[in-house]
Amino acid sequence: METVEDVLIPETVATAKAAFLLSCPVCHLLVRRPPEASTGLFGRCPRCGETLHLRKPNSIARTWALIIAALIFYIPANLIPITTVTSLGSVQTDTIMSGVIYFIATGMWPIALIIFTASIFIPVLKLLILSFLVISVQRHSGWRPKDRTRLYRIVETIGRWSMVDVFVVTILVALVHLGALANVEPRSGVIYFAAVVLLTMFAAMGFDPRLIWDVKEPEDECEYFPGT
Protein backbone atom coordinates (compact mmCIF):
# COMPACT_ATOMS: atom_id res chain seq x y z
CA MET A 1 0.00 0.00 0.00
CA GLU A 2 1.34 3.40 -1.01
CA THR A 3 1.86 6.03 1.63
CA VAL A 4 1.54 9.77 1.23
CA GLU A 5 5.34 10.07 1.09
CA ASP A 6 5.48 7.51 -1.74
CA VAL A 7 3.01 9.54 -3.77
CA LEU A 8 4.51 12.97 -3.09
CA ILE A 9 8.19 11.97 -3.15
CA PRO A 10 8.99 9.61 -6.05
CA GLU A 11 11.98 7.30 -5.97
CA THR A 12 13.69 9.02 -8.91
CA VAL A 13 13.62 12.78 -9.24
CA ALA A 14 14.87 14.54 -12.34
CA THR A 15 17.92 16.60 -11.47
CA ALA A 16 19.50 19.51 -13.32
CA LYS A 17 22.61 17.43 -14.01
CA ALA A 18 20.59 14.59 -15.50
CA ALA A 19 18.66 17.10 -17.63
CA PHE A 20 21.94 18.67 -18.88
CA LEU A 21 21.28 21.93 -17.06
CA LEU A 22 23.68 24.14 -15.13
CA SER A 23 22.78 26.53 -12.34
CA CYS A 24 24.59 29.86 -12.28
CA PRO A 25 26.20 30.28 -8.82
CA VAL A 26 25.44 34.02 -8.82
CA CYS A 27 22.00 34.63 -10.38
CA HIS A 28 20.82 30.96 -10.28
CA LEU A 29 19.77 30.95 -13.92
CA LEU A 30 19.43 27.44 -15.37
CA VAL A 31 21.52 27.15 -18.51
CA ARG A 32 21.45 24.17 -20.88
CA ARG A 33 24.79 22.48 -21.48
CA PRO A 34 25.81 20.36 -24.46
CA PRO A 35 24.95 16.67 -23.80
CA GLU A 36 28.38 15.55 -25.00
CA ALA A 37 30.16 17.76 -22.44
CA SER A 38 30.58 16.18 -19.03
CA THR A 39 33.38 18.01 -17.25
CA GLY A 40 35.22 21.30 -17.08
CA LEU A 41 34.09 24.77 -18.05
CA PHE A 42 30.76 25.38 -19.73
CA GLY A 43 31.17 29.00 -20.77
CA ARG A 44 29.56 31.93 -19.03
CA CYS A 45 26.09 32.74 -17.77
CA PRO A 46 24.19 34.65 -20.47
CA ARG A 47 22.52 36.83 -17.82
CA CYS A 48 25.33 37.85 -15.41
CA GLY A 49 28.49 36.61 -17.11
CA GLU A 50 29.62 34.29 -14.28
CA THR A 51 31.74 31.27 -15.22
CA LEU A 52 29.67 28.08 -15.19
CA HIS A 53 30.78 24.74 -13.74
CA LEU A 54 28.96 21.47 -13.18
CA ARG A 55 30.41 21.48 -9.67
CA LYS A 56 32.65 23.98 -7.89
CA PRO A 57 36.22 23.34 -9.14
CA ASN A 58 38.53 21.67 -6.62
CA SER A 59 35.85 21.92 -3.97
CA ILE A 60 37.11 19.09 -1.75
CA ALA A 61 40.80 20.04 -1.97
CA ARG A 62 40.08 23.73 -1.37
CA THR A 63 37.82 23.00 1.60
CA TRP A 64 40.39 20.69 3.21
CA ALA A 65 43.14 23.27 2.74
CA LEU A 66 41.05 25.98 4.42
CA ILE A 67 40.00 23.67 7.27
CA ILE A 68 43.63 22.71 8.00
CA ALA A 69 44.72 26.35 7.82
CA ALA A 70 41.93 27.34 10.24
CA LEU A 71 43.02 24.59 12.67
CA ILE A 72 46.60 25.87 12.54
CA PHE A 73 45.53 29.46 13.25
CA TYR A 74 43.13 28.33 15.98
CA ILE A 75 46.01 27.23 18.22
CA PRO A 76 47.69 30.66 18.57
CA ALA A 77 44.26 32.31 18.60
CA ASN A 78 43.60 30.59 21.94
CA LEU A 79 47.13 30.74 23.36
CA ILE A 80 48.11 34.31 22.53
CA PRO A 81 46.43 37.12 24.50
CA ILE A 82 43.76 39.10 22.70
CA THR A 83 43.69 42.11 25.06
CA THR A 84 45.95 43.93 27.52
CA VAL A 85 44.19 46.00 30.17
CA THR A 86 46.08 48.66 32.13
CA SER A 87 44.19 50.06 35.11
CA LEU A 88 45.62 52.09 38.02
CA GLY A 89 49.10 50.79 37.39
CA SER A 90 48.16 47.09 37.10
CA VAL A 91 48.48 45.27 33.78
CA GLN A 92 46.43 42.21 32.85
CA THR A 93 46.54 40.22 29.61
CA ASP A 94 43.76 37.83 28.65
CA THR A 95 43.30 35.07 26.14
CA ILE A 96 39.82 34.09 25.00
CA MET A 97 39.43 31.43 27.68
CA SER A 98 40.91 33.53 30.47
CA GLY A 99 38.50 36.28 29.50
CA VAL A 100 35.61 33.83 29.79
CA ILE A 101 36.87 32.72 33.21
CA TYR A 102 37.20 36.35 34.32
CA PHE A 103 33.60 37.16 33.37
CA ILE A 104 32.39 34.03 35.20
CA ALA A 105 34.38 34.97 38.32
CA THR A 106 32.89 38.47 38.31
CA GLY A 107 29.36 37.15 37.95
CA MET A 108 28.83 38.25 34.35
CA TRP A 109 27.57 34.87 33.14
CA PRO A 110 25.65 36.12 30.06
CA ILE A 111 28.75 37.81 28.60
CA ALA A 112 30.90 34.78 29.42
CA LEU A 113 28.36 32.48 27.72
CA ILE A 114 28.21 34.66 24.60
CA ILE A 115 31.99 34.83 24.25
CA PHE A 116 32.44 31.10 24.94
CA THR A 117 29.73 30.17 22.43
CA ALA A 118 30.86 32.53 19.68
CA SER A 119 34.62 32.25 20.14
CA ILE A 120 35.20 28.64 21.21
CA PHE A 121 32.15 26.44 20.70
CA ILE A 122 31.01 27.67 17.26
CA PRO A 123 34.45 27.67 15.55
CA VAL A 124 35.19 24.14 16.77
CA LEU A 125 31.69 22.98 15.79
CA LYS A 126 32.08 24.49 12.31
CA LEU A 127 35.41 22.77 11.74
CA LEU A 128 34.04 19.42 12.92
CA ILE A 129 30.91 19.67 10.75
CA LEU A 130 32.85 20.74 7.65
CA SER A 131 35.35 17.91 8.18
CA PHE A 132 32.49 15.44 8.57
CA LEU A 133 30.80 16.68 5.38
CA VAL A 134 33.99 16.48 3.32
CA ILE A 135 34.82 13.00 4.60
CA SER A 136 31.26 11.78 3.93
CA VAL A 137 31.47 13.04 0.34
CA GLN A 138 34.89 11.45 -0.19
CA ARG A 139 33.54 8.13 1.10
CA HIS A 140 30.53 8.37 -1.26
CA SER A 141 28.24 8.15 1.74
CA GLY A 142 24.50 8.07 1.10
CA TRP A 143 23.65 8.59 4.78
CA ARG A 144 20.81 11.11 5.31
CA PRO A 145 21.68 13.65 2.62
CA LYS A 146 18.90 16.02 3.73
CA ASP A 147 20.31 16.22 7.26
CA ARG A 148 23.83 16.74 5.96
CA THR A 149 22.59 19.53 3.72
CA ARG A 150 20.89 21.13 6.73
CA LEU A 151 24.18 20.91 8.64
CA TYR A 152 25.90 22.73 5.81
CA ARG A 153 23.24 25.47 5.79
CA ILE A 154 23.65 25.90 9.56
CA VAL A 155 27.43 26.27 9.23
CA GLU A 156 26.98 28.74 6.39
CA THR A 157 24.48 30.80 8.40
CA ILE A 158 26.19 30.98 11.79
CA GLY A 159 29.71 31.48 10.46
CA ARG A 160 29.67 35.26 10.53
CA TRP A 161 28.54 35.34 14.18
CA SER A 162 31.89 33.94 15.27
CA MET A 163 33.29 37.44 14.77
CA VAL A 164 31.44 38.67 17.86
CA ASP A 165 34.60 38.33 19.98
CA VAL A 166 36.51 40.64 17.63
CA PHE A 167 33.62 43.10 17.77
CA VAL A 168 33.61 42.98 21.58
CA VAL A 169 37.33 43.79 21.72
CA THR A 170 36.91 46.64 19.23
CA ILE A 171 33.97 48.18 21.11
CA LEU A 172 35.73 47.71 24.46
CA VAL A 173 38.84 49.51 23.21
CA ALA A 174 36.75 52.40 21.87
CA LEU A 175 34.72 52.75 25.08
CA VAL A 176 37.65 52.54 27.50
CA HIS A 177 39.67 55.06 25.52
CA LEU A 178 36.96 57.58 26.41
CA GLY A 179 38.03 57.37 30.05
CA ALA A 180 41.29 58.23 31.77
CA LEU A 181 41.64 55.53 34.46
CA ALA A 182 42.12 52.51 32.23
CA ASN A 183 43.51 51.54 28.86
CA VAL A 184 42.68 48.52 26.71
CA GLU A 185 44.86 47.44 23.81
CA PRO A 186 44.11 44.61 21.36
CA ARG A 187 46.84 42.00 21.04
CA SER A 188 47.90 39.76 18.18
CA GLY A 189 45.56 36.98 19.30
CA VAL A 190 42.70 38.96 17.74
CA ILE A 191 44.38 38.72 14.33
CA TYR A 192 44.73 34.95 14.57
CA PHE A 193 41.14 34.56 15.71
CA ALA A 194 39.85 36.75 12.88
CA ALA A 195 41.87 34.58 10.48
CA VAL A 196 40.18 31.46 11.88
CA VAL A 197 36.73 32.98 11.35
CA LEU A 198 37.50 34.08 7.79
CA LEU A 199 39.08 30.75 6.85
CA THR A 200 36.09 28.76 8.13
CA MET A 201 33.73 31.08 6.25
CA PHE A 202 35.73 30.56 3.05
CA ALA A 203 35.78 26.81 3.68
CA ALA A 204 31.99 26.76 3.93
CA MET A 205 31.74 28.85 0.76
CA GLY A 206 34.19 26.58 -1.07
CA PHE A 207 32.35 23.36 -0.21
CA ASP A 208 29.79 22.33 -2.83
CA PRO A 209 26.73 20.80 -1.08
CA ARG A 210 25.56 19.31 -4.38
CA LEU A 211 28.32 16.72 -3.97
CA ILE A 212 26.28 15.28 -1.08
CA TRP A 213 23.53 14.34 -3.53
CA ASP A 214 25.68 12.98 -6.36
CA VAL A 215 25.65 9.52 -4.80
CA LYS A 216 21.88 9.46 -5.38
CA GLU A 217 22.35 9.81 -9.14
CA PRO A 218 22.37 6.75 -11.42
CA GLU A 219 25.71 4.94 -11.48
CA ASP A 220 26.69 6.39 -14.85
CA GLU A 221 25.98 9.91 -13.57
CA CYS A 222 27.41 9.86 -10.04
CA GLU A 223 31.09 9.61 -10.90
CA TYR A 224 33.20 12.30 -9.31
CA PHE A 225 34.32 14.89 -11.76
CA PRO A 226 37.94 15.99 -11.99
CA GLY A 227 38.65 18.85 -9.64
CA THR A 228 35.87 18.12 -7.11
C-alpha positions as CSV (number, residue, x, y, z in Angstrom):
1,M,0.0,0.0,0.0
2,E,1.3,3.4,-1.0
3,T,1.9,6.0,1.6
4,V,1.5,9.8,1.2
5,E,5.3,10.1,1.1
6,D,5.5,7.5,-1.7
7,V,3.0,9.5,-3.8
8,L,4.5,13.0,-3.1
9,I,8.2,12.0,-3.1
10,P,9.0,9.6,-6.1
11,E,12.0,7.3,-6.0
12,T,13.7,9.0,-8.9
13,V,13.6,12.8,-9.2
14,A,14.9,14.5,-12.3
15,T,17.9,16.6,-11.5
16,A,19.5,19.5,-13.3
17,K,22.6,17.4,-14.0
18,A,20.6,14.6,-15.5
19,A,18.7,17.1,-17.6
20,F,21.9,18.7,-18.9
21,L,21.3,21.9,-17.1
22,L,23.7,24.1,-15.1
23,S,22.8,26.5,-12.3
24,C,24.6,29.9,-12.3
25,P,26.2,30.3,-8.8
26,V,25.4,34.0,-8.8
27,C,22.0,34.6,-10.4
28,H,20.8,31.0,-10.3
29,L,19.8,31.0,-13.9
30,L,19.4,27.4,-15.4
31,V,21.5,27.1,-18.5
32,R,21.4,24.2,-20.9
33,R,24.8,22.5,-21.5
34,P,25.8,20.4,-24.5
35,P,25.0,16.7,-23.8
36,E,28.4,15.6,-25.0
37,A,30.2,17.8,-22.4
38,S,30.6,16.2,-19.0
39,T,33.4,18.0,-17.3
40,G,35.2,21.3,-17.1
41,L,34.1,24.8,-18.0
42,F,30.8,25.4,-19.7
43,G,31.2,29.0,-20.8
44,R,29.6,31.9,-19.0
45,C,26.1,32.7,-17.8
46,P,24.2,34.7,-20.5
47,R,22.5,36.8,-17.8
48,C,25.3,37.8,-15.4
49,G,28.5,36.6,-17.1
50,E,29.6,34.3,-14.3
51,T,31.7,31.3,-15.2
52,L,29.7,28.1,-15.2
53,H,30.8,24.7,-13.7
54,L,29.0,21.5,-13.2
55,R,30.4,21.5,-9.7
56,K,32.7,24.0,-7.9
57,P,36.2,23.3,-9.1
58,N,38.5,21.7,-6.6
59,S,35.8,21.9,-4.0
60,I,37.1,19.1,-1.8
61,A,40.8,20.0,-2.0
62,R,40.1,23.7,-1.4
63,T,37.8,23.0,1.6
64,W,40.4,20.7,3.2
65,A,43.1,23.3,2.7
66,L,41.1,26.0,4.4
67,I,40.0,23.7,7.3
68,I,43.6,22.7,8.0
69,A,44.7,26.4,7.8
70,A,41.9,27.3,10.2
71,L,43.0,24.6,12.7
72,I,46.6,25.9,12.5
73,F,45.5,29.5,13.2
74,Y,43.1,28.3,16.0
75,I,46.0,27.2,18.2
76,P,47.7,30.7,18.6
77,A,44.3,32.3,18.6
78,N,43.6,30.6,21.9
79,L,47.1,30.7,23.4
80,I,48.1,34.3,22.5
81,P,46.4,37.1,24.5
82,I,43.8,39.1,22.7
83,T,43.7,42.1,25.1
84,T,46.0,43.9,27.5
85,V,44.2,46.0,30.2
86,T,46.1,48.7,32.1
87,S,44.2,50.1,35.1
88,L,45.6,52.1,38.0
89,G,49.1,50.8,37.4
90,S,48.2,47.1,37.1
91,V,48.5,45.3,33.8
92,Q,46.4,42.2,32.8
93,T,46.5,40.2,29.6
94,D,43.8,37.8,28.7
95,T,43.3,35.1,26.1
96,I,39.8,34.1,25.0
97,M,39.4,31.4,27.7
98,S,40.9,33.5,30.5
99,G,38.5,36.3,29.5
100,V,35.6,33.8,29.8
101,I,36.9,32.7,33.2
102,Y,37.2,36.4,34.3
103,F,33.6,37.2,33.4
104,I,32.4,34.0,35.2
105,A,34.4,35.0,38.3
106,T,32.9,38.5,38.3
107,G,29.4,37.1,38.0
108,M,28.8,38.3,34.3
109,W,27.6,34.9,33.1
110,P,25.7,36.1,30.1
111,I,28.7,37.8,28.6
112,A,30.9,34.8,29.4
113,L,28.4,32.5,27.7
114,I,28.2,34.7,24.6
115,I,32.0,34.8,24.3
116,F,32.4,31.1,24.9
117,T,29.7,30.2,22.4
118,A,30.9,32.5,19.7
119,S,34.6,32.2,20.1
120,I,35.2,28.6,21.2
121,F,32.1,26.4,20.7
122,I,31.0,27.7,17.3
123,P,34.5,27.7,15.5
124,V,35.2,24.1,16.8
125,L,31.7,23.0,15.8
126,K,32.1,24.5,12.3
127,L,35.4,22.8,11.7
128,L,34.0,19.4,12.9
129,I,30.9,19.7,10.7
130,L,32.9,20.7,7.6
131,S,35.3,17.9,8.2
132,F,32.5,15.4,8.6
133,L,30.8,16.7,5.4
134,V,34.0,16.5,3.3
135,I,34.8,13.0,4.6
136,S,31.3,11.8,3.9
137,V,31.5,13.0,0.3
138,Q,34.9,11.4,-0.2
139,R,33.5,8.1,1.1
140,H,30.5,8.4,-1.3
141,S,28.2,8.1,1.7
142,G,24.5,8.1,1.1
143,W,23.6,8.6,4.8
144,R,20.8,11.1,5.3
145,P,21.7,13.7,2.6
146,K,18.9,16.0,3.7
147,D,20.3,16.2,7.3
148,R,23.8,16.7,6.0
149,T,22.6,19.5,3.7
150,R,20.9,21.1,6.7
151,L,24.2,20.9,8.6
152,Y,25.9,22.7,5.8
153,R,23.2,25.5,5.8
154,I,23.6,25.9,9.6
155,V,27.4,26.3,9.2
156,E,27.0,28.7,6.4
157,T,24.5,30.8,8.4
158,I,26.2,31.0,11.8
159,G,29.7,31.5,10.5
160,R,29.7,35.3,10.5
161,W,28.5,35.3,14.2
162,S,31.9,33.9,15.3
163,M,33.3,37.4,14.8
164,V,31.4,38.7,17.9
165,D,34.6,38.3,20.0
166,V,36.5,40.6,17.6
167,F,33.6,43.1,17.8
168,V,33.6,43.0,21.6
169,V,37.3,43.8,21.7
170,T,36.9,46.6,19.2
171,I,34.0,48.2,21.1
172,L,35.7,47.7,24.5
173,V,38.8,49.5,23.2
174,A,36.7,52.4,21.9
175,L,34.7,52.7,25.1
176,V,37.7,52.5,27.5
177,H,39.7,55.1,25.5
178,L,37.0,57.6,26.4
179,G,38.0,57.4,30.1
180,A,41.3,58.2,31.8
181,L,41.6,55.5,34.5
182,A,42.1,52.5,32.2
183,N,43.5,51.5,28.9
184,V,42.7,48.5,26.7
185,E,44.9,47.4,23.8
186,P,44.1,44.6,21.4
187,R,46.8,42.0,21.0
188,S,47.9,39.8,18.2
189,G,45.6,37.0,19.3
190,V,42.7,39.0,17.7
191,I,44.4,38.7,14.3
192,Y,44.7,34.9,14.6
193,F,41.1,34.6,15.7
194,A,39.9,36.8,12.9
195,A,41.9,34.6,10.5
196,V,40.2,31.5,11.9
197,V,36.7,33.0,11.4
198,L,37.5,34.1,7.8
199,L,39.1,30.7,6.9
200,T,36.1,28.8,8.1
201,M,33.7,31.1,6.3
202,F,35.7,30.6,3.0
203,A,35.8,26.8,3.7
204,A,32.0,26.8,3.9
205,M,31.7,28.8,0.8
206,G,34.2,26.6,-1.1
207,F,32.3,23.4,-0.2
208,D,29.8,22.3,-2.8
209,P,26.7,20.8,-1.1
210,R,25.6,19.3,-4.4
211,L,28.3,16.7,-4.0
212,I,26.3,15.3,-1.1
213,W,23.5,14.3,-3.5
214,D,25.7,13.0,-6.4
215,V,25.6,9.5,-4.8
216,K,21.9,9.5,-5.4
217,E,22.4,9.8,-9.1
218,P,22.4,6.7,-11.4
219,E,25.7,4.9,-11.5
220,D,26.7,6.4,-14.8
221,E,26.0,9.9,-13.6
222,C,27.4,9.9,-10.0
223,E,31.1,9.6,-10.9
224,Y,33.2,12.3,-9.3
225,F,34.3,14.9,-11.8
226,P,37.9,16.0,-12.0
227,G,38.6,18.8,-9.6
228,T,35.9,18.1,-7.1
